C-alpha cells in the first residue's frame, strides 16, 4: 500500500471519529445527524475501500478502488445533507463496482458457500463483498421507500438502521483473514465447526436484522446469545490453531472487542425489557460503548492487519500499542460523550494509533523486496 493511499485512509478514519463527537462542540449540534458521517466514513468509505483493495491484491489501488473511495465519500456527504437522488444513484454504482470485483475474484453465484471442501476463509471473503453490494442496494431501496414511495411503514425501516449493513462486511473480511491464518486441521470435527461458524455468523446477523425491523426483542436476545456462543467457538479455534505471528496479537485483541460488543448488545436488549431502567442516559452510554467497541475496536483491529497485510512483521511494540488502543476506545471515547476534553483526547489518541499502524516500517519482508529489486 503506497503512502498516498495510506494518508487518504488515515484521513477518512480520523474524520469518522471526529464527526462522532462533533455534536458536542457545535452549537445546536444535535440538530445535525453527524452520526451518518461518523458511521459512513469509517464503515463504507474506509472499510469498503479496504475490502476492495484487499480483494484485488495489488500494490497500488486500482482505478475501481479509487473510484469506489471517491463515490463512497460523496454518498456519505449526500446522505448527511439529505440530498437523496444523487445518494441513490451513487449507491447503485458502488454496488456495481463491488460486484465486478467480487465476480472477477470468485463467481457470479456463490457456489462455494455450499461446498464443505472450499476454504472457509474464502467463503467469508466472498460473503463480505456480497454483503457490501447488497447493503448498498438495500440502502437505496430504503431511501426510495421512505422518501418517495412510502409503501412500507416500519419504525425501524430507516437509513440509519442500515449502518449495520456497512459494518457487517468488515466483520466478515476480518473473519476471512483470521481463518486464513488457522492451520489446516484434518479432523472432520474441526472442519464442521468452521463451516458452522460461517453459516451461523451470516444467517444469524441477517436474522437478527429482520428481528430489529419487526421489533421482536425476545428473538433478538436469542439470536445475539447464539452469535455470542459462536464467536467464543471461533475465538477458541483461532487461538488454538492460528500460527504464532504479530498479526495474531491484534486479531485476538479484536476478538475480545467483538465479545465485548456482543455482551453490551445483549445487555442493551435486556435493558429494553425493563422500562424503569431504560433511561436515555443508560441506554445511550451502553449503545455508544457497543458502537465504539464494534467500529473502533473489532473492525479497526481487522482493518489494521489487512492494511499492512504484506508488511508484517512491522516495527512496533504490539502489546503497548494494543493497550493504547483499548484505553482510547473503552475509556476515552465513552468519556468523550460527557467531556469535551476527553473527546478531544480520544480523537488525538485515535489518530496517533492510526499513525503508528500505518507509518511503522516493515521488517524482513520489505528488506527482501528491496534486495530483490536491487538485484
C-alpha positions as CSV (number, residue, x, y, z in Angstrom):
1,X,0.0,0.0,0.0
2,X,1.6,3.3,-1.1
3,X,2.0,6.3,1.2
4,X,-0.7,8.4,-0.5
5,X,-3.3,5.7,-0.2
6,X,-2.4,5.3,3.5
7,X,-2.8,9.0,4.0
8,X,-6.2,9.0,2.4
9,X,-7.4,6.1,4.6
10,X,-6.0,7.7,7.7
11,X,-7.7,11.0,7.0
12,X,-11.1,9.3,6.4
13,X,-10.8,7.2,9.5
14,X,-9.7,10.2,11.7
15,X,-12.6,12.3,10.4
16,X,-15.0,9.5,11.1
17,X,-14.4,9.6,14.9
18,X,-14.2,13.5,14.7
19,X,-17.7,13.6,13.4
20,X,-18.8,11.2,16.1
21,X,-18.0,13.9,18.7
22,X,-18.7,17.0,16.6
23,X,-22.2,17.5,18.0
24,X,-20.8,18.3,21.5
25,X,-18.6,21.0,20.1
26,X,-21.0,22.7,17.6
27,X,-23.9,24.8,19.0
28,X,-27.2,23.0,18.3
29,X,-25.1,20.1,17.2
30,X,-27.9,17.7,17.9
31,X,-29.9,19.2,15.1
32,X,-27.4,17.7,12.6
33,X,-27.1,14.0,12.0
34,X,-23.3,13.8,12.2
35,X,-23.8,10.1,13.1
36,X,-24.2,9.4,9.4
37,X,-20.8,10.9,8.5
38,X,-19.4,9.2,11.6
39,X,-20.5,5.7,10.5
40,X,-20.3,6.0,6.7
41,X,-16.8,7.5,6.6
42,X,-15.5,4.6,8.7
43,X,-17.6,1.6,7.5
44,X,-18.4,2.4,3.9
45,X,-15.7,4.9,2.7
46,X,-12.7,3.5,4.6
47,X,-13.8,-0.1,5.2
48,X,-15.4,-0.7,1.9
49,X,-12.4,0.7,0.0
50,X,-10.1,-1.5,2.1
51,X,-12.2,-4.6,1.3
52,X,-12.0,-4.0,-2.4
53,X,-8.2,-3.2,-2.2
54,X,-7.5,-6.4,-0.3
55,X,-9.5,-8.4,-2.7
56,X,-7.6,-7.2,-5.8
57,X,-4.2,-7.9,-4.1
58,X,-2.4,-5.1,-5.9
59,X,0.4,-3.0,-4.5
60,X,-1.3,0.2,-5.6
61,X,-5.1,0.8,-5.6
62,X,-6.7,0.2,-9.0
63,X,-9.0,2.7,-10.7
64,X,-12.0,0.8,-9.4
65,X,-10.8,1.1,-5.8
66,X,-10.1,4.8,-6.1
67,X,-13.5,5.4,-7.8
68,X,-15.2,3.5,-5.0
69,X,-13.5,5.6,-2.4
70,X,-14.4,8.9,-4.1
71,X,-18.0,7.9,-4.7
72,X,-18.5,6.4,-1.2
73,X,-17.4,9.7,0.3
74,X,-19.8,11.5,-2.0
75,X,-22.6,9.1,-0.9
76,X,-21.8,9.9,2.8
77,X,-22.0,13.6,2.2
78,X,-25.2,13.5,0.2
79,X,-26.8,11.2,2.8
80,X,-25.8,13.6,5.6
81,X,-27.2,16.6,3.7
82,X,-30.4,14.5,2.8
83,X,-29.9,15.0,-0.9
84,X,-31.2,11.6,-1.7
85,X,-31.5,11.3,-5.5
86,X,-27.7,11.5,-6.0
87,X,-27.2,9.3,-3.0
88,X,-29.4,6.6,-4.5
89,X,-27.7,6.7,-7.9
90,X,-24.2,6.5,-6.2
91,X,-25.3,3.6,-4.1
92,X,-26.2,1.6,-7.1
93,X,-22.9,2.5,-8.9
94,X,-21.0,1.4,-5.8
95,X,-22.8,-1.9,-5.7
96,X,-22.0,-2.4,-9.3
97,X,-18.3,-1.7,-8.7
98,X,-18.3,-4.1,-5.8
99,X,-19.9,-6.8,-7.8
100,X,-17.4,-6.5,-10.7
101,X,-14.6,-7.0,-8.1
102,X,-16.4,-10.0,-6.5
103,X,-17.2,-11.7,-9.7
104,X,-13.7,-11.3,-11.0
105,X,-12.3,-12.8,-7.8
106,X,-15.0,-15.5,-7.3
107,X,-18.1,-16.4,-9.3
108,X,-21.5,-14.8,-10.1
109,X,-23.3,-17.3,-7.9
110,X,-21.5,-18.1,-4.6
111,X,-21.5,-21.9,-5.1
112,X,-18.5,-22.3,-2.7
113,X,-20.8,-21.4,0.2
114,X,-22.3,-24.9,-0.2
115,X,-19.1,-26.8,-0.7
116,X,-17.6,-28.2,2.5
117,X,-14.3,-28.6,0.7
118,X,-14.0,-24.9,0.0
119,X,-11.8,-22.9,2.3
120,X,-13.9,-21.1,5.0
121,X,-11.6,-18.1,4.7
122,X,-12.7,-17.7,1.0
123,X,-16.3,-18.1,2.0
124,X,-16.1,-15.3,4.5
125,X,-14.2,-13.2,1.9
126,X,-16.9,-13.6,-0.8
127,X,-19.6,-13.1,1.8
128,X,-18.0,-9.8,2.7
129,X,-18.2,-8.5,-0.8
130,X,-21.7,-9.8,-1.4
131,X,-23.0,-8.2,1.8
132,X,-21.4,-4.9,0.9
133,X,-23.1,-4.8,-2.5
134,X,-26.4,-6.0,-1.1
135,X,-26.2,-3.4,1.7
136,X,-25.7,-0.6,-0.8
137,X,-28.7,-1.8,-2.9
138,X,-30.9,-2.1,0.2
139,X,-29.9,1.4,1.4
140,X,-31.1,2.7,-2.0
141,X,-34.4,0.9,-1.7
142,X,-34.9,2.2,1.9
143,X,-34.4,5.8,0.7
144,X,-36.7,5.2,-2.2
145,X,-39.4,3.8,0.1
146,X,-39.1,6.3,2.9
147,X,-38.7,9.5,0.9
148,X,-40.8,8.8,-2.2
149,X,-42.9,5.7,-2.4
150,X,-43.8,5.2,1.2
151,X,-45.1,1.6,0.6
152,X,-43.7,0.0,3.7
153,X,-44.1,1.6,7.1
154,X,-41.8,0.3,9.9
155,X,-40.4,2.3,12.8
156,X,-37.0,0.8,12.3
157,X,-37.0,0.9,8.5
158,X,-34.8,3.9,8.1
159,X,-31.4,4.6,6.6
160,X,-29.7,4.9,10.0
161,X,-30.7,1.3,10.9
162,X,-28.7,0.1,7.9
163,X,-25.4,1.2,9.5
164,X,-25.2,-2.5,10.3
165,X,-25.3,-3.2,6.6
166,X,-22.0,-1.5,6.1
167,X,-20.3,-2.7,9.3
168,X,-21.0,-6.4,8.7
169,X,-18.8,-6.7,5.5
170,X,-15.8,-5.5,7.7
171,X,-16.5,-8.2,10.3
172,X,-16.7,-10.8,7.5
173,X,-13.4,-9.8,5.9
174,X,-11.7,-9.9,9.3
175,X,-13.1,-13.4,9.9
176,X,-11.7,-14.3,6.5
177,X,-8.2,-13.2,7.5
178,X,-8.5,-15.0,10.8
179,X,-9.5,-18.3,9.2
180,X,-6.7,-17.9,6.6
181,X,-4.2,-17.9,9.5
182,X,-5.5,-21.1,11.0
183,X,-3.6,-24.3,10.4
184,X,-5.2,-26.9,8.2
185,X,-6.7,-29.5,10.5
186,X,-7.5,-32.9,9.1
187,X,-10.0,-33.6,11.8
188,X,-13.6,-33.7,10.4
189,X,-15.0,-32.1,13.6
190,X,-12.8,-29.0,13.1
191,X,-13.9,-28.6,9.5
192,X,-17.5,-29.0,10.6
193,X,-17.1,-26.4,13.3
194,X,-15.5,-23.9,10.9
195,X,-18.4,-24.2,8.5
196,X,-21.0,-24.0,11.3
197,X,-19.2,-20.8,12.3
198,X,-19.6,-19.4,8.8
199,X,-23.3,-20.2,8.5
200,X,-24.3,-19.1,12.0
201,X,-22.5,-15.8,11.7
202,X,-24.0,-14.9,8.3
203,X,-27.5,-16.2,8.8
204,X,-27.6,-15.1,12.4
205,X,-26.8,-11.5,11.6
206,X,-29.3,-11.4,8.8
207,X,-32.0,-12.9,11.0
208,X,-31.1,-10.5,13.8
209,X,-31.5,-7.6,11.4
210,X,-35.0,-8.8,10.5
211,X,-36.0,-9.1,14.1
212,X,-34.8,-5.5,14.6
213,X,-37.1,-4.4,11.8
214,X,-40.1,-6.2,13.3
215,X,-39.0,-5.2,16.9
216,X,-39.0,-8.7,18.3
217,X,-36.9,-8.2,21.5
218,X,-37.2,-11.8,22.7
219,X,-36.0,-13.2,19.4
220,X,-33.2,-10.6,19.2
221,X,-32.0,-11.8,22.6
222,X,-32.0,-15.5,21.4
223,X,-30.1,-14.7,18.2
224,X,-27.5,-12.5,20.0
225,X,-26.9,-15.2,22.5
226,X,-26.3,-17.8,19.7
227,X,-24.0,-15.4,17.9
228,X,-22.1,-14.8,21.2
229,X,-21.5,-18.5,21.7
230,X,-20.4,-18.9,18.1
231,X,-17.9,-16.1,18.5
232,X,-16.5,-17.8,21.5
233,X,-16.1,-21.0,19.5
234,X,-14.3,-19.1,16.7
235,X,-12.1,-17.4,19.2
236,X,-11.1,-20.8,20.6
237,X,-10.4,-22.2,17.1
238,X,-8.3,-19.2,16.2
239,X,-6.4,-19.1,19.5
240,X,-5.5,-22.8,19.4
241,X,-4.8,-23.3,15.7
242,X,-3.6,-19.9,14.3
243,X,0.1,-19.6,13.6
244,X,2.2,-17.6,16.1
245,X,2.7,-14.2,14.4
246,X,2.4,-10.5,15.2
247,X,-0.9,-10.3,13.5
248,X,-2.4,-12.8,15.9
249,X,-2.0,-10.4,18.8
250,X,-4.0,-7.7,17.0
251,X,-6.7,-10.1,15.9
252,X,-7.0,-11.7,19.4
253,X,-7.5,-8.1,20.8
254,X,-10.1,-7.6,18.1
255,X,-11.9,-10.8,19.1
256,X,-12.1,-9.6,22.7
257,X,-13.5,-6.3,21.4
258,X,-16.1,-8.4,19.5
259,X,-17.0,-10.3,22.6
260,X,-17.5,-7.0,24.4
261,X,-19.7,-5.9,21.6
262,X,-21.8,-9.0,21.9
263,X,-22.1,-8.6,25.7
264,X,-23.1,-4.9,25.5
265,X,-25.6,-5.8,22.8
266,X,-27.2,-8.4,25.0
267,X,-27.4,-6.1,28.0
268,X,-28.9,-3.4,25.8
269,X,-31.7,-5.7,24.7
270,X,-32.3,-6.9,28.2
271,X,-32.5,-3.3,29.4
272,X,-35.3,-2.7,27.0
273,X,-37.4,-5.4,28.9
274,X,-37.3,-3.1,31.9
275,X,-38.6,0.4,31.1
276,X,-37.9,1.7,34.6
277,X,-34.2,1.2,34.0
278,X,-34.2,2.0,30.3
279,X,-33.4,5.7,30.7
280,X,-31.9,7.9,27.9
281,X,-28.6,8.2,29.7
282,X,-28.0,4.5,30.5
283,X,-29.2,3.3,27.1
284,X,-27.2,5.9,25.3
285,X,-24.0,5.1,27.2
286,X,-24.4,1.3,26.7
287,X,-25.2,1.8,23.0
288,X,-22.1,4.0,22.5
289,X,-19.8,1.6,24.2
290,X,-21.2,-1.1,22.0
291,X,-20.7,1.0,18.9
292,X,-17.1,2.1,19.8
293,X,-16.1,-1.5,20.6
294,X,-17.5,-2.7,17.3
295,X,-16.3,0.1,15.0
296,X,-13.0,1.3,16.5
297,X,-12.2,-1.9,18.4
298,X,-13.1,-5.0,16.5
299,X,-13.4,-3.6,13.0
300,X,-10.3,-1.4,13.3
301,X,-8.2,-4.3,14.6
302,X,-9.1,-6.3,11.5
303,X,-8.6,-3.4,9.1
304,X,-5.2,-2.6,10.7
305,X,-4.0,-6.1,9.9
306,X,-5.4,-6.0,6.4
307,X,-3.9,-2.6,5.5
308,X,-0.4,-3.8,6.5
309,X,-1.0,-7.4,5.3
310,X,2.1,-7.6,3.2
311,X,4.3,-5.6,5.6
312,X,4.2,-7.8,8.7
313,X,6.0,-8.1,11.0
314,X,6.1,-4.3,11.4
315,X,8.3,-2.3,13.7
316,X,6.2,-1.5,16.8
317,X,5.7,-2.9,20.2
318,X,2.4,-4.8,19.8
319,X,1.4,-5.1,23.4
320,X,1.9,-1.4,24.1
321,X,0.0,-0.3,21.0
322,X,-2.9,-2.7,21.8
323,X,-3.1,-1.3,25.4
324,X,-3.1,2.2,24.0
325,X,-5.9,1.1,21.6
326,X,-8.0,-0.2,24.4
327,X,-7.5,2.9,26.6
328,X,-8.6,5.1,23.6
329,X,-11.7,3.0,22.7
330,X,-13.0,1.9,26.0
331,X,-12.0,4.7,28.3
332,X,-11.5,8.0,26.5
333,X,-14.2,7.5,23.8
334,X,-17.1,6.9,26.2
335,X,-15.9,9.7,28.5
336,X,-15.9,11.9,25.4
337,X,-19.7,11.8,25.5
338,X,-19.7,13.9,28.6
339,X,-16.4,15.8,28.4
340,X,-15.1,17.9,25.5
341,X,-11.6,17.4,26.9
342,X,-12.0,13.6,26.9
343,X,-13.5,13.7,23.4
344,X,-10.5,15.7,22.1
345,X,-8.2,13.3,23.8
346,X,-10.0,10.3,22.2
347,X,-9.7,11.9,18.7
348,X,-6.0,12.7,19.2
349,X,-5.1,9.2,20.6
350,X,-7.1,7.5,17.9
351,X,-5.2,9.5,15.2
352,X,-1.9,8.6,16.9
353,X,-2.9,4.9,16.9
354,X,-3.7,5.1,13.2
355,X,-0.4,6.8,12.6
356,X,1.5,4.1,14.4
357,X,-0.2,1.4,12.5
358,X,0.1,3.0,9.0
359,X,3.6,4.5,9.4
360,X,5.5,1.8,11.2
361,X,8.1,0.3,8.9
362,X,8.1,-3.3,7.9
363,X,11.0,-5.7,8.7
364,X,12.5,-8.6,6.8
365,X,9.8,-8.9,4.1
366,X,10.3,-5.3,2.9
367,X,14.1,-5.8,3.1
368,X,13.8,-8.9,0.9
369,X,11.7,-6.9,-1.6
370,X,14.4,-4.1,-1.7
371,X,17.2,-6.6,-2.2
372,X,15.2,-8.4,-5.0
373,X,14.5,-5.1,-6.7
374,X,18.2,-4.1,-6.5
375,X,19.2,-7.4,-8.0
